[in-house]
């Protein structure tokens, strides 16, 4: 089996719930356009026709894949909303993903306001392959403590945790400015969020959660390449070849993937496309990376 562990999809149930909201995040529909508005992000036009389930399933097959894992788009801020609102939107998201063709499975998003480890059990009972959290939930030891019971339950259930760019409750983010390029957040906020999450988990979290499998989106912002700087600045020694830390490759090409393979080991790298946000870049290692993702799921005995 070959797997893409990082895709997104805009399903009808989630779009309808967002369109019914009066506060961010929300969907507006004008002149035939479906536009997503969220805090600290540029408005994003959703190509609803391109999100048709059968078309997306066809793309999975055309990529030579057997399975694509769908994550909620954490920069929207859904997981950071007050608990009732977060759970309502998460349910809509999962309702939509569960109705997709068999080429898809879901990461289960965790509502961070009053994060409850029982939500891990509920998400796995819905058929999710594991849980997902925004990188902001791991932005330092204090936030690690807040989400610690959720991580502990995930480890006990042998469920992997997918860490995706995005903020935690009450975490400040700079507002968008006039003329800001569309790529700006992806090269600044997202990278720093992922680096902070990796540094937190590698320095503190692994000691507290030794059996937890963690998958970092976008190569954790290449944070493992900062390990020498971490040492020169008085940080702890970290295990770069930690057998339960994984890195998916979305947004990166052969140069970054090669450097990461040397640092963390080729077996720790997983294929992620980030469709439909971007078109995946060729790395020359696609078959291996796709097999690594499937091996992760099979090794953890996660139902797909």
MIMIKOL-864318 format. One record per residue (C-alpha): y, z, x. Coordinates in Angstrom, 1 decimal. Last residue first. Layout:
N
+--------+--------+--------+
:      v :      w :      u :
+--------+--------+--------+
:      Y :      Z :      X :
...
+--------+--------+--------+
# end
This chain:
304
+--------+--------+--------+
:      v :      w :      u :
+--------+--------+--------+
:    2.6 :    7.9 :   -7.9 :
:    0.9 :   11.3 :   -7.6 :
:    1.8 :   13.0 :   -4.3 :
:   -1.3 :   13.7 :   -2.1 :
:    1.0 :   14.7 :    0.8 :
:   -0.8 :   12.2 :    3.1 :
:   -0.7 :    9.5 :    0.5 :
:    3.0 :    9.8 :    0.0 :
:    3.8 :    9.8 :    3.7 :
:    1.3 :    7.0 :    4.3 :
:    3.1 :    4.8 :    1.8 :
:    6.3 :    5.3 :    3.6 :
:    4.7 :    4.6 :    7.0 :
:    3.2 :    1.4 :    5.6 :
:    6.7 :    0.2 :    4.7 :
:    8.0 :    1.0 :    8.1 :
:    5.1 :   -0.8 :    9.8 :
:    5.5 :   -3.9 :    7.6 :
:    9.3 :   -3.9 :    8.1 :
:    9.4 :   -3.5 :   11.9 :
:   11.5 :   -6.6 :   12.9 :
:   14.6 :   -4.8 :   11.7 :
:   15.8 :   -7.1 :    9.0 :
:   18.8 :   -5.8 :    7.1 :
:   18.4 :   -4.8 :    3.4 :
:   20.8 :   -6.2 :    0.8 :
:   23.1 :   -3.5 :   -0.3 :
:   23.8 :   -1.3 :   -3.3 :
:   21.0 :   -2.9 :   -5.3 :
:   18.9 :   -1.9 :   -3.4 :
:   19.1 :    0.9 :   -0.8 :
:   16.4 :   -0.9 :    1.3 :
:   14.4 :    2.0 :    2.6 :
:   11.5 :    1.7 :    5.0 :
:   10.3 :    4.8 :    6.8 :
:   10.6 :    6.1 :   10.4 :
:    8.7 :    9.1 :   11.5 :
:    5.8 :    7.1 :   12.8 :
:    8.0 :    5.3 :   15.3 :
:    8.8 :    8.5 :   17.1 :
:   11.9 :   10.7 :   16.9 :
:   14.0 :    9.7 :   19.9 :
:   12.5 :    6.3 :   20.9 :
:   12.2 :    5.2 :   17.3 :
:   15.8 :    6.3 :   16.7 :
:   17.0 :    4.0 :   19.4 :
:   14.9 :    1.1 :   18.1 :
:   16.1 :    1.6 :   14.5 :
:   19.8 :    1.6 :   15.6 :
:   19.4 :   -1.7 :   17.5 :
:   17.1 :   -3.3 :   14.9 :
:   19.4 :   -2.9 :   11.9 :
:   20.7 :    0.0 :    9.8 :
:   22.0 :    0.1 :    6.2 :
:   18.7 :    1.7 :    4.9 :
:   16.3 :    3.0 :    7.6 :
:   14.6 :    6.0 :    6.2 :
:   14.1 :    9.0 :    8.4 :
:   11.3 :   11.5 :    8.3 :
:   10.9 :   15.2 :    9.3 :
:    7.4 :   16.7 :    8.8 :
:    6.0 :   15.8 :   12.3 :
:    9.0 :   17.2 :   14.1 :
:    9.5 :   14.7 :   16.9 :
:   13.1 :   15.8 :   17.6 :
:   12.2 :   19.4 :   17.8 :
:   15.5 :   21.2 :   18.2 :
:   16.9 :   23.2 :   21.0 :
:   19.7 :   25.3 :   19.7 :
:   23.4 :   24.6 :   20.0 :
:   25.6 :   25.6 :   23.0 :
:   27.9 :   22.5 :   22.9 :
:   25.9 :   20.8 :   25.7 :
:   22.7 :   21.3 :   23.6 :
:   24.2 :   19.7 :   20.4 :
:   25.7 :   16.9 :   22.6 :
:   22.2 :   16.1 :   23.8 :
:   20.8 :   16.2 :   20.2 :
:   23.4 :   13.8 :   18.9 :
:   21.0 :   10.9 :   18.7 :
:   19.1 :   12.9 :   16.2 :
:   22.1 :   12.5 :   13.9 :
:   21.7 :    8.8 :   13.5 :
:   23.5 :    9.1 :   10.1 :
:   20.4 :   10.9 :    8.9 :
:   18.5 :    7.6 :    9.5 :
:   20.1 :    6.2 :    6.3 :
:   18.4 :    8.7 :    4.0 :
:   16.7 :   11.8 :    5.4 :
:   13.1 :   12.6 :    4.3 :
:   12.0 :   16.2 :    4.5 :
:    8.4 :   17.5 :    4.4 :
:    8.4 :   21.3 :    4.0 :
:    5.7 :   23.2 :    5.9 :
:    8.0 :   25.2 :    8.3 :
:   10.6 :   26.1 :    5.8 :
:   12.6 :   28.9 :    7.3 :
:   12.4 :   27.7 :   10.9 :
:   12.9 :   24.1 :    9.7 :
:   16.0 :   25.1 :    7.9 :
:   18.1 :   26.6 :   10.7 :
:   18.8 :   24.1 :   13.5 :
:   16.9 :   21.0 :   12.3 :
:   18.0 :   21.7 :    8.7 :
:   21.6 :   22.3 :    9.3 :
:   22.0 :   19.5 :   11.9 :
:   20.3 :   17.1 :    9.6 :
:   22.5 :   18.0 :    6.6 :
:   25.6 :   17.9 :    8.8 :
:   24.7 :   14.4 :   10.1 :
:   24.0 :   13.2 :    6.6 :
:   27.3 :   14.4 :    5.3 :
:   29.1 :   12.9 :    8.3 :
:   27.5 :    9.5 :    7.8 :
:   28.3 :    9.5 :    4.0 :
:   31.8 :   10.6 :    4.4 :
:   32.8 :    8.1 :    7.1 :
:   31.0 :    4.7 :    7.3 :
:   29.8 :    4.7 :    3.6 :
:   33.1 :    6.1 :    2.5 :
:   35.1 :    3.2 :    4.1 :
:   33.0 :    0.2 :    3.0 :
:   35.1 :   -0.6 :    0.0 :
:   38.2 :   -0.6 :    2.1 :
:   40.9 :    1.9 :    1.2 :
:   44.0 :    0.0 :    0.1 :
:   45.3 :    2.8 :   -2.1 :
:   43.6 :    6.1 :   -1.2 :
:   40.4 :    7.6 :   -2.5 :
:   40.4 :   11.4 :   -2.9 :
:   39.1 :   13.6 :   -0.1 :
:   36.0 :   15.6 :   -0.9 :
:   35.8 :   19.3 :   -1.5 :
:   32.5 :   21.0 :   -2.1 :
:   32.6 :   23.1 :   -5.3 :
:   29.1 :   22.0 :   -6.3 :
:   27.3 :   20.0 :   -3.6 :
:   28.3 :   16.5 :   -2.4 :
:   26.5 :   13.3 :   -1.9 :
:   24.6 :   11.3 :    0.8 :
:   20.8 :   11.4 :    0.1 :
:   18.2 :   14.0 :    1.2 :
:   14.7 :   13.3 :   -0.1 :
:   12.5 :   16.3 :   -0.3 :
:    8.7 :   15.9 :   -0.1 :
:    6.4 :   17.7 :   -2.5 :
:    3.6 :   19.8 :   -1.1 :
:    3.9 :   22.1 :   -4.1 :
:    4.5 :   25.2 :   -1.9 :
:    6.9 :   23.1 :    0.2 :
:    8.8 :   22.1 :   -3.0 :
:    8.9 :   25.8 :   -4.1 :
:   10.4 :   26.9 :   -0.8 :
:   13.0 :   24.1 :   -0.9 :
:   14.1 :   25.2 :   -4.4 :
:   14.2 :   28.8 :   -3.2 :
:   16.4 :   27.8 :   -0.2 :
:   19.0 :   25.9 :   -2.2 :
:   21.6 :   28.7 :   -1.9 :
:   20.4 :   29.7 :    1.6 :
:   20.9 :   26.2 :    2.9 :
:   24.4 :   26.3 :    1.4 :
:   25.2 :   29.3 :    3.6 :
:   23.5 :   27.8 :    6.7 :
:   25.6 :   24.6 :    6.7 :
:   26.1 :   21.5 :    4.7 :
:   22.5 :   21.3 :    3.3 :
:   23.4 :   21.0 :   -0.4 :
:   26.1 :   18.5 :    0.7 :
:   23.3 :   16.1 :    1.7 :
:   22.6 :   15.6 :   -2.0 :
:   19.1 :   16.7 :   -3.2 :
:   16.0 :   14.7 :   -4.2 :
:   12.7 :   16.0 :   -5.3 :
:    9.2 :   14.6 :   -4.9 :
:    7.0 :   11.9 :   -6.3 :
:    8.3 :   12.4 :   -9.8 :
:    5.6 :   12.3 :  -12.5 :
:    7.3 :   14.4 :  -15.2 :
:    5.2 :   17.4 :  -14.1 :
:    6.7 :   17.0 :  -10.7 :
:   10.2 :   17.3 :  -12.1 :
:    9.3 :   20.4 :  -14.2 :
:    7.7 :   22.1 :  -11.2 :
:   10.8 :   21.5 :   -9.1 :
:   13.0 :   22.7 :  -11.9 :
:   11.2 :   26.0 :  -11.7 :
:   12.9 :   26.4 :   -8.3 :
:   16.2 :   26.9 :  -10.1 :
:   19.5 :   25.8 :   -8.7 :
:   22.3 :   27.7 :  -10.5 :
:   24.5 :   24.7 :  -10.2 :
:   22.5 :   22.4 :   -8.0 :
:   20.8 :   20.2 :  -10.6 :
:   17.8 :   18.7 :   -8.7 :
:   17.1 :   15.0 :   -8.8 :
:   13.4 :   14.0 :   -9.1 :
:   12.6 :   11.0 :   -6.9 :
:   11.1 :    8.4 :   -9.2 :
:    8.4 :    5.8 :   -9.3 :
:    8.6 :    2.0 :   -9.6 :
:    6.3 :   -1.0 :   -9.4 :
:    4.6 :    0.1 :  -12.6 :
:    7.3 :   -1.3 :  -14.8 :
:   10.2 :    0.9 :  -15.8 :
:   10.1 :    3.3 :  -18.8 :
:    9.9 :    6.4 :  -16.5 :
:   13.0 :    5.3 :  -14.7 :
:   15.1 :    5.3 :  -17.9 :
:   13.9 :    8.7 :  -19.1 :
:   14.5 :   10.0 :  -15.5 :
:   18.1 :    9.0 :  -15.6 :
:   18.7 :   10.3 :  -19.0 :
:   17.1 :   13.6 :  -18.0 :
:   19.3 :   13.8 :  -14.9 :
:   22.4 :   13.1 :  -17.1 :
:   21.6 :   16.0 :  -19.4 :
:   20.6 :   18.3 :  -16.5 :
:   23.9 :   17.7 :  -14.8 :
:   25.9 :   18.4 :  -17.9 :
:   24.2 :   21.6 :  -18.6 :
:   24.3 :   22.8 :  -15.0 :
:   28.0 :   22.2 :  -14.3 :
:   28.2 :   19.0 :  -12.2 :
:   27.0 :   18.8 :   -8.6 :
:   23.8 :   16.9 :   -9.3 :
:   25.8 :   14.2 :  -11.1 :
:   28.3 :   13.7 :   -8.2 :
:   28.5 :    9.9 :   -8.1 :
:   27.7 :   10.2 :   -4.4 :
:   24.2 :   11.3 :   -5.4 :
:   23.0 :    7.9 :   -6.7 :
:   19.8 :    8.9 :   -8.4 :
:   16.7 :    7.9 :   -6.4 :
:   14.1 :    5.3 :   -7.3 :
:   11.0 :    4.9 :   -5.2 :
:    9.7 :    1.3 :   -4.8 :
:    6.0 :    0.6 :   -4.8 :
:    3.7 :   -2.3 :   -4.0 :
:    6.0 :   -4.2 :   -1.7 :
:    5.9 :   -7.8 :   -0.5 :
:    9.7 :   -8.2 :   -0.8 :
:    9.0 :  -10.7 :   -3.6 :
:    7.0 :   -8.1 :   -5.4 :
:    9.9 :   -5.5 :   -5.4 :
:   12.3 :   -8.3 :   -6.3 :
:   10.2 :   -9.1 :   -9.4 :
:   10.3 :   -5.5 :  -10.4 :
:   14.1 :   -5.6 :  -10.3 :
:   14.1 :   -8.7 :  -12.5 :
:   11.6 :   -7.2 :  -15.0 :
:   13.7 :   -4.0 :  -15.2 :
:   17.0 :   -5.8 :  -15.9 :
:   19.5 :   -4.5 :  -13.3 :
:   20.8 :   -7.9 :  -12.5 :
:   22.1 :   -8.3 :  -16.1 :
:   23.9 :   -4.9 :  -15.8 :
:   25.9 :   -5.9 :  -12.7 :
:   27.7 :   -2.6 :  -12.3 :
:   31.3 :   -2.7 :  -11.2 :
:   32.1 :    0.3 :   -9.0 :
:   35.4 :    2.2 :   -9.1 :
:   36.2 :    3.6 :   -5.7 :
:   34.7 :    7.0 :   -5.0 :
:   36.2 :   10.4 :   -4.5 :
:   35.4 :   11.5 :   -8.1 :
:   33.5 :    8.9 :  -10.2 :
:   34.2 :    5.9 :  -12.3 :
:   31.5 :    3.3 :  -13.0 :
:   32.6 :    0.0 :  -14.5 :
:   30.7 :   -2.1 :  -17.0 :
:   32.6 :   -5.4 :  -17.4 :
:   32.5 :   -7.6 :  -20.5 :
:   36.3 :   -7.4 :  -21.0 :
:   36.2 :   -3.6 :  -20.8 :
:   33.4 :   -1.0 :  -20.7 :
:   34.1 :    2.3 :  -19.0 :
:   31.3 :    4.5 :  -17.5 :
:   31.8 :    8.1 :  -16.6 :
:   31.6 :   10.6 :  -13.7 :
:   34.1 :   12.0 :  -14.4 :
:   35.3 :   13.4 :  -17.7 :
:   35.2 :   11.8 :  -21.2 :
:   31.5 :   11.1 :  -21.3 :
:   29.8 :    8.8 :  -23.8 :
:   29.6 :    5.9 :  -21.3 :
:   27.8 :    8.1 :  -18.8 :
:   25.1 :    8.8 :  -21.4 :
:   24.7 :    5.2 :  -22.3 :
:   24.5 :    4.1 :  -18.7 :
:   21.8 :    6.7 :  -18.0 :
:   19.7 :    5.6 :  -21.0 :
:   20.1 :    1.9 :  -20.2 :
:   18.9 :    2.1 :  -16.6 :
:   21.0 :    1.6 :  -13.5 :
:   18.6 :    1.3 :  -10.6 :
:   18.6 :    2.8 :   -7.1 :
:   16.2 :    2.2 :   -4.2 :
:   15.0 :    4.3 :   -1.3 :
:   11.3 :    4.8 :   -0.5 :
:   10.3 :    1.2 :   -0.2 :
:    6.5 :    1.3 :   -0.1 :
:    3.6 :   -0.8 :    1.2 :
:    0.0 :    0.0 :    0.0 :
+--------+--------+--------+
# end
